[in-house]
Every structure is written in structure tokens, then in C-alpha cells.
Amino acid sequence: MEKLTLENTVSAGLMLSGRREYRHNETVLATKLPFELFLCAEEGSFLIDTGEKQIAVSEGEAVLVPCDTEYTLDVCEESAIVFAAVSLFVYSNLRVFSLFDFETHFGGDTGREITALCKELCSLFSDREFTNARLENAVKMQSDIYRLARTVLDGALPKSGGSDIMERHEKLAEVLQYIHVNIRKNILQSELSDILGMTPDSFYRMFRRLLGYAPKDFIISEKLRIAREMLALGELPIGEISKMLGYDNQLYFSALFRKKYGICPTEYRKATERII
């Protein structure tokens, strides 16, 4: 098998963006989302409760809700909130923000900068028909997401053990990229071991030692992670998502999803119908 040429760069994506106006005393109970969520108080203010802490966000300020964080949003006055849901990965599946400890509440110049970036992303997201004439929008979108990440991580500290996690993923970088590109197919362990020129048994032992998963279980986990993102975005029927990820039997797909996340796909989609 021909080896992949791989450059380990950070991949960035805008999942959702928009603006919402609120009346007095509105409350939103939100479930855990599979991406990072920036919330900016363009007008008015709001209170966000993540269970661990409450944050009061005033006009011109912003807050970052990390991936897989359940939260409650309370808006006590007429307000307008701009939001941007983003994903940043390295080695195809490793979340960049998961490797750092960072502040989640941003005021002053930083809050205003994040708000301005999210407003621009909101505008770009509403115009997603990227013809040649609009290709510039796609480039701007990527640039804005990287600027958001840089703003958050400028004062961040690497998490303990983060370097070790990066090193373990680096050893499997070509394999992880192959899985990412071919996630909708039935990937055989022999295909993965061939990438590194190893026997299937030796590859299995190394993969499990480095990532803590058997290759087959890791592939299933990645399929379900992508399914969760698709469900949160709400654009495709569940049966189509199941088939796109290689599961012709939707009941089997739903059982796998429930086993991993404790909720069936239909229930999860309903829970994510309103994120702010």
C-alpha cells in the first residue's frame, strides 16, 4: 500500500453560527455539544451556568463553552447574543482545546475582539454557497477561526500529560489520517498495519498501547463522534447518517450510539434543537 503524505496541521471548521435576540427572563437548558461554543453579548447581558461555575457576561464580553459541557443560559433583560460553534483538531481526531487549560470568560479588548470575529463568522456562515466568486469567504472563515483559537490560547497553559498525548498520536498520524479520510468505509486492520509496514498483530498491540483502544473500537468511536456532530447540526435524516458511516442497519447504529452516549440518536437530536 502506498504510504500517505501527511502534514500534521490543525484543521478548523465552523459548525454553526448565528445571532439570537431575547426578551426578559428567557432560559435555555442546553445539552452537551460535540464542539466548542463561543457566546458573545452583542447587546444586553446573560448568565451562563455550567454546573461548576456561573459566569455573568455583559455587553461586549464573550464566554467559551468547552466541548461536552452542559449549560444553562439565563437572559434577564432584552439582549442579543452572537454565537459561533467551532471545531479544531490535530492528528484528525485530537481536539486542540483539550490539550490546554484556559480562561473561558473574556472581557475588555479581548471580549470585543472575540465578539467582532463571531459577528463576521455569523455573516460568512449565512452565505455558504462558495462559488469561485465567494471563495474569499471560505478563506476568511478559516482565518477567523484560527484567530479565535489564538486569542483563547495566548494565555493558556498546556495540560499535564498533553505532550505525551501528542507524541502518542504522532506515532500513529498516518493511520489516523487514513481512518479520517476513509471513515465511511469498512476499514480493515490489515489496511492500517500496511501503512506502517507492520504485521497485523504487532500493529494491534502498538495501537492499543498508544491510544487505549483496539483499532476496531477506535474506528467505531470515530464514526459515532462524527454522527453526533451531524445530529447536532440537524441537516440529515438519521437513516442517511447511519448509511453514510457504513451502517446499513439503522437499529444497530442506534444501539451503538446509545451504548456510547447513553441516549439514542433521535433523543440526542431533539436535545440539540436549540443550543442558545
N, C-alpha and C positions, 0 to 999 in steps of 0.2 A: 504494500500500500504506500502511495506517495505521501511523504510527510507534509504536514501543513506548515505554511509560513505564517508565523504568528508574531504579532507585536502586541505586547501586553499594555494596552492603553485603557483608560477609563471610558466606559460607554455611558452616555447620558440620554435620558428620554423624558419628555413631558407627557404625563399620563392624562391629566385633566387640568383645566384652568377655567376661571370664571369670576364673576362678581355677583354678589347677592346683597339685596337690601333687606333690612329687618325693621320690624315695628317694636313697640315697647314689650318687654318681658317675653321674648321668644326663647325657647330652649331646644337644643338639638342633642339627642343622645346618639353618639356615633360608635360603630363597631371598629374593631381593629382593621386597619387598611394595609395592603401589601406594598406600600410605598411611603416616602416622606411627604409631609403636607405642610406647606407654608400658608399661614393665615395672617393677613395684614388688615389693620383697621384703617381703611381709607377715610371713613367718616365715623364719628362716634367712638364707642368703645365696647369691649366684651370681656367676659371672664371665661377662662378655659380651665377645666378640672381634669387632670389625667389620673386621678386616684392617688398619686404620690404627692402632688402639689397643685395649688391653684395659682393661676397667673392672670393678673389684670392687665389687659392690653388696651392702651389708649390710642387716640388718633395719631397716625404716623409711625406707630410701632408695629412689630411683627412677632410672631411666635412660630417655632418649628415643632410640629408633632412628629416624633420619630416613627418609623415603620413598626407596625404591630402594637400601637398604643391606643387603648380605648380611652375615649374622652367625652366630656360633656361641655357643651358650649352654651353659655347664658348671655343673652343680649338684653340689657336693662333699659336701653334708650334707642331711639331711631339711629340706625347705623348702616354702614355699607362695608362689607368685607370682600377683599380680593383674595383669591386663593390660587395656589399652584401646587399640584401634586407631581413630584419628580422621582425618578429612579436613577441611581448612579451605581454602576458595577465595575469591578475589576476582576480579571480572570473569568469573565462571563457570568459568574454566579455569586460573587462575594460583594456584599454591599459596602460601599466606601464608608458611609456614616457609621457602620457597625464597628469600625476599627478605631473610633475616636470617642473621647469624652468631650462634649461641647456644650456651650450655653444654648438655651432654647428660646430665650426672650431677648429681643433686640429693640433698643430704643435709640434716640438721638440720630446721628447721621447714618449709623448702620441700619436702623429701622426704616429710615426714609429711603435708603438705597435699596433694601430688600423690597419695600413696597413698590418702588418705581420699576424694578425688574419684574415683579409679579404682574404689574399692570401691563407691561409690554408683552409678557408671555400670554396674558389673557387675550390681548389684541391679536397676537400671532396665532393663537390656538383657534380663534374663531374663523381664521382664513387658512384652512389646511389643504386647499387644492393647489398643491405645489407644481404648477406648470413651470416651464423654463423662466417665464417672466417673474415667477414668485419664488424661485429657488433661493433668493436672498433671504426670504423669511425663514427658511429651514436653517440656514447658517446662523441667523440671528438667534433663533430659538436655542440651538446648541450652545452658542456663546453665552446667552443669558443664564442657562442652567449651570454652566461651569462657573460663572461669576457668582451665582448664589452659593454654590458649594465653597468657593474660595472665601467668600465673606464669612460663612459659618466656621470654616476650618482654620482661618487665620489665627484664632485664639484657642484652638482646640489642643488637647493633649492625646497622644497615642494611648490606646488602652493597653493594659498589661497583657502580654501574650500576643499582641497584634502582629508583631514581626514574625513570630513563629507560625501564625496562621498564614501570613503572606508567603512565607518560604514553602510551606506545605502545598499551597495552591500553585506556586510557581513550578514545582516539580511535575505537576500534572496539567500545566497550562494548555498544552496542545490537545490533550484528551478532553479537557473541559470545553475548549472551543469547539471541538468536533461534536461533542454532545449538544452544545448550544445550537449549532448550525443544523444538526440532524434530529432535533428533539421530536419532530413529528413522525419519525420513522421508528421501526423496530431495530434498535441498535444492539448488536451482538457484542458480547465481551471480547470475542476474538478480534473484532474490528478495533477495539480500543487498545488491546495489548499489542497489536501490529503497529500502531502508531509509535509506540516506544520501543519496538523491536524486542518484546519480552514474551515469554510463554504465558498462556492464559492464567495458569496457577500462580506464577510469580507476580504477574500484574495484579491479580485479585488480592494477594496478600499486601502488596505495597499500597494499593488504592485504599483498602480498608484501614491500614495503619495510618495513612496520612489524613484521611477525611472522616474516618469513623463510620463509614457506610460501605456495604458491599456495592459494587458497581451497579447492579440491577436496582437496588433500593435507592441509590442516589438518582438514577435516571427517573424513577417513578416520582421521587420527591421534586425533581426539577419540573416534570410535567405538571404536577399539581400546583406548584408555585406559579407557573405561567397561567394555568387555568384560573387560579384565584385572581390574578390580575385582570384577566379577560372578564370574569364575572363582575368584578368591581367596576369595570368600565361600562358594562351593561350593553354592549353593542351586538353581541352574537347570541343566538339561541344555545341553550346548554347542550343539546344534542350535537350541534355543529362543533362546539368547543371540544366535546368528547372525541368526535371523529378526527378533528384537526390534530389532536395529540395522540392519535393512534389507537383509540378505544372505540371500536365499533359497538360494543355493548355499553349503553349509557348507564344501565343499572350497576355494572361492575365499576365504571368510572365513579359513579356517585358513592359507592361503598368505599372505594379507596379515598375519596375526598373526605368523607365523614370520619374515616379512621384516623386521618392525619390532623384534621382541623376540628373535629367534634361537632360538625354541623354539615348538613347536606348542601349541595350547590344551590338549590332553589332558595333555601333559607338564607344562605350567605348573600346571594344576590339581593334579596329583599332587604337584608340588614344594611347593605351599602347603597341603597337607592338615594339616600341623602347624606352626603358627607359633611356638609356645613349648613 
